[in-house]
């Protein structure tokens, strides 16, 4: 039995079909799914998990995030626990976690992921105070992620700010060793585009971090399609080879999230500029191929594409996610 992903003229009918399939899927025994994988070489009962970055603010907080995701016909979503540029955070008790999960369960959303703030730079060896702040705040973000009911915290590995890749990787591993020992969730290192002194621009760099982390069973990887393209991986023409390389160096079982973004740049430019789905250099066919790739049937696929001008008021920017999710199904 295959998961149907054709776009119907009546999107509401198709969405209801998806929700019914999700409910049905929860009753399929795991041994039967394993038997299908064993006999056919891939997962045939794919339940696509598509969503986007959503905000978490106001009085409803996580509940508002879930409502926004549902408004896009999403199956999952990604949030920051606060503004990604600072350390200001509300108390966990103010995040409306319980009503959010009640709402998610009522709308068949079974999981979401959290993104750590940009200010965390574990690769910084130049300023010890910045590094210590990063370690301490990352530990707090792990606690918040777990309290919110998510298993995945996505993290930019960091920038070595001139000290060199080897030194940066050593510092990243040192920081991860401090926070992962008692971690109750996974940290997913994001693949980076290679802008400036970013670390994580290659699978080799991520593999080196894995090798230096004591509890690397708690590490995972977030595959960002725009970043991979900009770092020089041929997502557009040969995604299979990209995944083969990833599998050889890290293991495809370590992929936990996929960021689905088109790119404004040609392959290998190292610039990190997201484009809307189908409007960049990767293109819709290649992005759909990656999203539906049998190597990653259960991964949350998260859109981080730019807001676009409103049809009603071009001066106003609106989220493109509902239409882009429809395009990718």
C-alpha angles and dihedrals in degrees: 000000000000130000109249113226104172119132112244124203088238102057093184091060091049091048091053089050089054093050091049090051091051092054091047091048093059090063096053109106116243091232089061092051090049090050090053091051091047095050101037103032096236142048111277096178096069116173103193114221109202126168145127145232109288131184126255111203146111124047095312096052108165091015089057089050091054092048091051091051092051090050087062092050087246128164095203139001146198129234140179113226088229140339107332092221098059146029098245109127136169120236114273089241089063096055096088091230100159097049089044092057092046088054093045093051090049088055097042096250105146102175146010135186134229128221121213117230121268093240091074106098111171091172094066111114094157097072114036092191091056091050093048091049089051093053095046095045092046089055089053091048090053089054092049092047091054093044090053091055099251125130098199130069112182116213135186103227092227143241124278091214094215101319093105136256096273093052091046093051091049090053093047091052091047091053094045091049088057097050103033098058092080098021118136095192138047125263111218112204109215121228107242133213096232098249114163111328096337117152119215097054090129138036087238091062092048090048089054090054090050090052092054098045116092096207097038090149083081092055125094136168132243110210109212108194095202092048092048090051093047091047091057105266114135099235091155101055107018114023091151091063090047090055092044089056091048091048092051095050103033109001125254089242086071093064108105106165138018122211106209109207133143117222134235089206137074117251113286100016094120095216107120105218115155121217130194118268111285093004099088140064095279096055136203099280093055093044092050089048090055094044092051095039110138091224090071109034097145102039119118106242111209128194119216098171124146123273114254135215114276118249089226097044117017089194089065123075120217135185114268094199103107092055094040092051088052091051092052099048 
